[in-house]
């Protein structure tokens, strides 16, 4: 892949979503007309975006599913105790003690 292609690959999603500036959009359009690889990638992304939009419109959650999920959307996340240190000493002191290179 040549350098211009690498630069455009990074901007491909913004292009498909219409988020590029007018100048970048025109430049990308010109590049895609000349580059089969980028044209194929752009077409693939457009098709994927359309398929996801269609799939999202087809799914309607049942009232039971919605009622079961709604409380978890508003619940406060619980703090995990798994990562709490057993030592009350500051982390910097614990690391210094554990270090094989003591001064």
N, C-alpha and C positions, 0 to 999 in steps of 0.2 A: 504494500500500500504506500502510495507516495504521500508527501507531506500535506498537500491540500486536502487529501482524503482524510487523513488523521484529524485535521482541524475540523472538518465537517462532521465526522462521526461523533465528535463530542457535542455538536450542536443539533444532532438529528432529532432528538425528542422535542427540543424547542421549535424546530422547523415544523414538525408534524403538528404541534399544538398551536402554531401560528404566533409564537412568542418572540420571534426574531424581529429585529428592526427592519424597516422597509428595504434598506440598503443590503443587509445580510440576506434577506429573503430573496431578493433579485439575484444576488451573487450565488446563492445556493441553487436556485432554479437553473441558472446557467451551468453550474457545475454538474448538476444531476443530468442535464441533457447530454453532456459529453462523457459522463463516467457511468458505465453500466453497473459497476459494483455499488456505488452510492445510490443509483436509481433503484436497484433491487432492494437495498436496505431500507430506503425510504418507502417503497411500496409495501414491504413487509411490515413496517411499523404502522403505516396507515391501515392496513388490513387488520392488524392486531388491535389497534385502537377501536376500529369499527366493531369488531367481534366482541370486545369487552363492553362496549356501549350497548350492544344488542343483548348480550347475556345479562347485563345489569337491569335492563328493562323487563326481561322475562321473569326474573325472580321476584316474587312477592312473599314476604314471610307470613306465615299463618298467625292468627291472633294469639295462639298458644305459645308459639315461638317468641313472638314479640313480648308477651307478658313474662316469659321466663328470662329473657335477656335484659329487659329494661332495668331491673334492679342492679345488675352488675355494671351497667354503664354509669350509674351514679354513685356506686360504692367507692369509698376512699380506699386507696391501695394500702395493704398492710405492710408494715416494715418487717423485713426479714431479720431474724436474730442470728441467722447462720454465720454471718460475716462479722459479728461483734467480737472484738478482741477479748481474750480472757484476762489480759494484763491491763492494769490501770495506768501503766507507764506510757509516756508519749511514744508515738511510733518511732521518732528519730532516736530515742534512747534504746528502744528494743532493737533497732537495726544496728546500732553501734555495738551493742553487747554481742549480737549474733555475728558480727563481722569478723572474719579471720584475720583481718589486717588491723589490729589494734595499735593505737599510738602509745 
